[in-house]
Structure formats: C-alpha cells, structure tokens
Amino acid sequence: MRTRVARPPLSFSSRLRLVLIGLLALCKQAAGQSPPCPRLDTTAAWARTNRTWSNESGLHWSNDSLRRVLLRLGERDQAPRAEFGARVGDTLYARQLMSLDSTLAAEMVLILDRFGLPTRSMVGPVGSDAAMLIIQHSWPLQERVLASVKALPAGQISPEKMSMLEDRVLVHQGKPQRFGTQFNTGPDGVFRFAAASDTAGLDARRSAAGMPPMRQYVCLLEAAGMRVDRASLPPAFRP
C-alpha cells in the first residue's frame, strides 16, 4: 500500500570546499538584509522547473518508513549548517562538519546497499532531496551515485540536485563545472568561483536545471554571509 505524507521541503546545504547554498535557506537568511537581492521571479522557467519537482500534492511513494529516516538524516545534516556563512573560517567548526558528514555518509551507504538510490517514486521529492543532501557532502558517495543517477528515468531525481552533484564531481576531478554551483574556499574564508565550461550558456543550463540566474545566486550567497571574490566570476557575471 502506498502512502502520502505532506512535509515541508528541506532547505539545501553547503560544504567547506565545494559549496551549495539552497535557495530556500538563502532567501530566509537574506530577509531584511541591505541591500536586498532582486526579488526572485517565481514565474521564470527555472522557478517552474523547481516548483514542479518539489510539488507533492496528490503524489504517492512506496516506502514511507525510509522517507522518515531520510528526513531525520537531512535534519541532522542541516542543523549545524545554519551558521556556515559566519563560521566558514573556524577550523574546529569545519572538523565538526567533516565528522558529521562521515557519520551520515556511513548511514547512507547502508541505505544505498539495501534500497538503492532513494527516488521520487520511492520516498517522494522531499525524501529524495534529503538523501541527496547526505550524498552531496561525501566525496566517496558522489561518484558512486552520479553514475546511478544518470541511469535513472527522467524525473526520479531533482534536476537541480543532479546538476549540483555533477558539478561537485567535475570540480573534485579537476575539471570545469557546468552549472556554476561550486566555489572553493581558502584559509581566508573567501569563496572563489570554480572554473566552468561554456560560461556563455551557463544561465541557460541553470534555468533548465531549476536554478536562478548566476547574478542572483551570487547575490544570495553574499546576503547569507558569504564573502565572494567577484573577480573570480566569469566576466559576464561581475558587477
């Protein structure tokens, strides 16, 4: 018997070296900041793609008990990351995040070995996104899962999460990213854009994956407390 449980979407996350900041978390943190970022265009193609994926109205999934486990893992992943922007240069904080990521990754390995990759039809969009949070923060899992994701039918994994995962793997391998989601940080705590291929088509690829334009993304990063080296951005996205 399939069940449906309505849950609010989880916010997205970030890692010390390869950073992903979710739009919901960024918008919440950016509220009241000055100067504000331009209002997100909820009618844009990227927003419709993101909204279509996240909509659980009338949706059914096959494993609600696994979904609940994944939601708890996602909450554990997110809790200490609320202070990421302010504490990115704190080495103790970084070690604590790495330890947490390792613990959660070990739990995710057990899930992957038993159930396979949690998909939309298995645990709903929110459950699948929670699983991807854990995977995004573990390099040993990223390569393993990326191959699995690409073998799935369309619509089973968030296009945004797929794109971010691909960028992480590419950057880790020393290759240019494709969607502009990744920044590197050094001891100074400044975020520098990781090299990207075909920057002229970057915003078009982002839109198809359910992500806002690059300029808006950078503004949200900064509003959330990140120090971005804008000189590291492709020329078209600098002030």
C-alpha positions, 0 to 999 in steps of 0.5 A: 500500500502506498502512502502520502505524507505532506512535509515541508521541503528541506532547505539545501546545504553547503560544504567547506570546499565545494559549496551549495547554498539552497535557495530556500535557506538563502532567501530566509537568511537574506530577509531584511538584509541591505541591500536586498537581492532582486526579488526572485521571479517565481514565474521564470522557467527555472522557478517552474522547473523547481516548483514542479519537482518539489510539488507533492500534492496528490503524489504517492511513494512506496516506502514511507518508513525510509522517507522518515529516516531520510528526513531525520538524516537531512535534519541532522545534516542541516542543523549545524549548517545554519551558521556556515556563512559566519563560521566558514573560517573556524577550523574546529567548526569545519572538523565538526562538519567533516565528522558529521558528514562521515557519520551520515555518509556511513548511514547512507551507504547502508541505505544505498546497499539495501534500497538503492538510490532513494527516488521520487517514486520511492520516498517522494521529492522531499525524501529524495532531496534529503538523501541527496543532501547526505550524498552531496557532502561525501566525496566517496558517495558522489561518484558512486551515485552520479553514475546511478543517477544518470541511469535513472528515468527522467524525473526520479531525481531533482534536476537541480540536485543532479546538476549540483552533484555533477558539478561537485564531481567535475570540480573534485576531478579537476575539471570545469563545472557546468552549472556554476554551483561550486566555489572553493574556499581558502584559509581566508574564508573567501569563496572563489568561483570554480572554473566552468565550461561554456560560461556563455550558456551557463544561465541557460543550463541553470534555468533548465536545471531549476536554478536562478540566474548566476547574478542572483545566486551570487547575490544570495550567497553574499546576503547569507554571509558569504564573502565572494571574490567577484573577480573570480566570476566569469566576466559576464557575471561581475558587477 
